[in-house]
Amino acid sequence: MTEKEYNKCVDLYSDNLFRFIVKNLEHAEDARDVVQNSFEILWKHCQDVPFEKAKSYLFTVGYHNMIDHVRKVKRITLVDQFKDEDKVSDHKIHNAKEVIEKALSKLSEVQRSLIMLKDYEGYSYEEIGEMMELNPSQVKVYLHRARIHLKNYLVKMENVI
């Protein structure tokens, strides 16, 4: 495509492409940006695109740019919404320690000891097995069951942390 043919494409197709994009985006400035970007891409590839295919190429590029723009705007608005909302982690929980202590008290002595040794003290399965006279496989199974009991207790509505 020559420079003259490119300029003819701008004259022939810019209004049609703009109407197509603005109808979907519903924002004129964003549509102008997408159209301008589409013509810029056409200019970069004008050696590869024949004049006869320029209209379909422009509309294809414009459509893909429009989709990219919509995705970008959605991502930005979602991030802004998360910043504005109150985060659960910002709320102070005054009774969390009590709820956890109560949950631990519901466990058997072995389960409570396993949770304390592994999760609070950080011992390995082998070390815990030696302390409690269990093999490491038993430690893993008992610990898994204890965590399930804790989880089931903590997610009940009356105990939610």
MODELLER restraints for C-alpha pairs under 7 A, 6 or more apart:
rsr = mdl.restraints
at = mdl.atoms
rsr.add(forms.Gaussian(group=physical.xy_distance, feature=features.Distance(at['CA:1:A'], at['CA:46:A']), mean=5.32, stdev=0.5))
rsr.add(forms.Gaussian(group=physical.xy_distance, feature=features.Distance(at['CA:1:A'], at['CA:47:A']), mean=5.64, stdev=0.5))
rsr.add(forms.Gaussian(group=physical.xy_distance, feature=features.Distance(at['CA:1:A'], at['CA:49:A']), mean=6.42, stdev=0.5))
rsr.add(forms.Gaussian(group=physical.xy_distance, feature=features.Distance(at['CA:1:A'], at['CA:50:A']), mean=5.43, stdev=0.5))
rsr.add(forms.Gaussian(group=physical.xy_distance, feature=features.Distance(at['CA:1:A'], at['CA:51:A']), mean=5.56, stdev=0.5))
rsr.add(forms.Gaussian(group=physical.xy_distance, feature=features.Distance(at['CA:5:A'], at['CA:51:A']), mean=6.53, stdev=0.5))
rsr.add(forms.Gaussian(group=physical.xy_distance, feature=features.Distance(at['CA:13:A'], at['CA:55:A']), mean=6.74, stdev=0.5))
rsr.add(forms.Gaussian(group=physical.xy_distance, feature=features.Distance(at['CA:17:A'], at['CA:35:A']), mean=6.70, stdev=0.5))
rsr.add(forms.Gaussian(group=physical.xy_distance, feature=features.Distance(at['CA:17:A'], at['CA:59:A']), mean=6.49, stdev=0.5))
rsr.add(forms.Gaussian(group=physical.xy_distance, feature=features.Distance(at['CA:18:A'], at['CA:31:A']), mean=6.30, stdev=0.5))
rsr.add(forms.Gaussian(group=physical.xy_distance, feature=features.Distance(at['CA:18:A'], at['CA:32:A']), mean=6.68, stdev=0.5))
rsr.add(forms.Gaussian(group=physical.xy_distance, feature=features.Distance(at['CA:18:A'], at['CA:35:A']), mean=6.11, stdev=0.5))
rsr.add(forms.Gaussian(group=physical.xy_distance, feature=features.Distance(at['CA:21:A'], at['CA:31:A']), mean=5.48, stdev=0.5))
rsr.add(forms.Gaussian(group=physical.xy_distance, feature=features.Distance(at['CA:21:A'], at['CA:66:A']), mean=6.88, stdev=0.5))
rsr.add(forms.Gaussian(group=physical.xy_distance, feature=features.Distance(at['CA:22:A'], at['CA:28:A']), mean=5.73, stdev=0.5))
rsr.add(forms.Gaussian(group=physical.xy_distance, feature=features.Distance(at['CA:22:A'], at['CA:31:A']), mean=5.05, stdev=0.5))
rsr.add(forms.Gaussian(group=physical.xy_distance, feature=features.Distance(at['CA:25:A'], at['CA:31:A']), mean=6.61, stdev=0.5))
rsr.add(forms.Gaussian(group=physical.xy_distance, feature=features.Distance(at['CA:34:A'], at['CA:62:A']), mean=6.35, stdev=0.5))
rsr.add(forms.Gaussian(group=physical.xy_distance, feature=features.Distance(at['CA:34:A'], at['CA:65:A']), mean=6.04, stdev=0.5))
rsr.add(forms.Gaussian(group=physical.xy_distance, feature=features.Distance(at['CA:34:A'], at['CA:66:A']), mean=6.24, stdev=0.5))
rsr.add(forms.Gaussian(group=physical.xy_distance, feature=features.Distance(at['CA:35:A'], at['CA:62:A']), mean=6.26, stdev=0.5))
rsr.add(forms.Gaussian(group=physical.xy_distance, feature=features.Distance(at['CA:38:A'], at['CA:58:A']), mean=6.18, stdev=0.5))
rsr.add(forms.Gaussian(group=physical.xy_distance, feature=features.Distance(at['CA:38:A'], at['CA:61:A']), mean=5.73, stdev=0.5))
rsr.add(forms.Gaussian(group=physical.xy_distance, feature=features.Distance(at['CA:38:A'], at['CA:62:A']), mean=5.27, stdev=0.5))
rsr.add(forms.Gaussian(group=physical.xy_distance, feature=features.Distance(at['CA:42:A'], at['CA:58:A']), mean=6.81, stdev=0.5))
rsr.add(forms.Gaussian(group=physical.xy_distance, feature=features.Distance(at['CA:96:A'], at['CA:161:A']), mean=6.16, stdev=0.5))
rsr.add(forms.Gaussian(group=physical.xy_distance, feature=features.Distance(at['CA:99:A'], at['CA:159:A']), mean=6.69, stdev=0.5))
rsr.add(forms.Gaussian(group=physical.xy_distance, feature=features.Distance(at['CA:103:A'], at['CA:150:A']), mean=6.09, stdev=0.5))
rsr.add(forms.Gaussian(group=physical.xy_distance, feature=features.Distance(at['CA:103:A'], at['CA:153:A']), mean=6.43, stdev=0.5))
rsr.add(forms.Gaussian(group=physical.xy_distance, feature=features.Distance(at['CA:104:A'], at['CA:112:A']), mean=6.08, stdev=0.5))
rsr.add(forms.Gaussian(group=physical.xy_distance, feature=features.Distance(at['CA:107:A'], at['CA:146:A']), mean=6.94, stdev=0.5))
rsr.add(forms.Gaussian(group=physical.xy_distance, feature=features.Distance(at['CA:111:A'], at['CA:142:A']), mean=6.48, stdev=0.5))
rsr.add(forms.Gaussian(group=physical.xy_distance, feature=features.Distance(at['CA:111:A'], at['CA:143:A']), mean=6.43, stdev=0.5))
rsr.add(forms.Gaussian(group=physical.xy_distance, feature=features.Distance(at['CA:111:A'], at['CA:146:A']), mean=5.33, stdev=0.5))
rsr.add(forms.Gaussian(group=physical.xy_distance, feature=features.Distance(at['CA:114:A'], at['CA:143:A']), mean=6.00, stdev=0.5))
rsr.add(forms.Gaussian(group=physical.xy_distance, feature=features.Distance(at['CA:115:A'], at['CA:143:A']), mean=6.52, stdev=0.5))
rsr.add(forms.Gaussian(group=physical.xy_distance, feature=features.Distance(at['CA:117:A'], at['CA:123:A']), mean=5.88, stdev=0.5))
rsr.add(forms.Gaussian(group=physical.xy_distance, feature=features.Distance(at['CA:117:A'], at['CA:128:A']), mean=6.89, stdev=0.5))
rsr.add(forms.Gaussian(group=physical.xy_distance, feature=features.Distance(at['CA:118:A'], at['CA:124:A']), mean=6.72, stdev=0.5))
rsr.add(forms.Gaussian(group=physical.xy_distance, feature=features.Distance(at['CA:125:A'], at['CA:136:A']), mean=5.30, stdev=0.5))
rsr.add(forms.Gaussian(group=physical.xy_distance, feature=features.Distance(at['CA:125:A'], at['CA:139:A']), mean=6.28, stdev=0.5))
rsr.add(forms.Gaussian(group=physical.xy_distance, feature=features.Distance(at['CA:125:A'], at['CA:140:A']), mean=6.99, stdev=0.5))
rsr.add(forms.Gaussian(group=physical.xy_distance, feature=features.Distance(at['CA:126:A'], at['CA:136:A']), mean=5.34, stdev=0.5))
rsr.add(forms.Gaussian(group=physical.xy_distance, feature=features.Distance(at['CA:129:A'], at['CA:135:A']), mean=5.13, stdev=0.5))
rsr.add(forms.Gaussian(group=physical.xy_distance, feature=features.Distance(at['CA:129:A'], at['CA:136:A']), mean=5.45, stdev=0.5))
rsr.add(forms.Gaussian(group=physical.xy_distance, feature=features.Distance(at['CA:129:A'], at['CA:139:A']), mean=6.20, stdev=0.5))
rsr.add(forms.Gaussian(group=physical.xy_distance, feature=features.Distance(at['CA:154:A'], at['CA:160:A']), mean=5.65, stdev=0.5))
rsr.add(forms.Gaussian(group=physical.xy_distance, feature=features.Distance(at['CA:154:A'], at['CA:161:A']), mean=6.99, stdev=0.5))
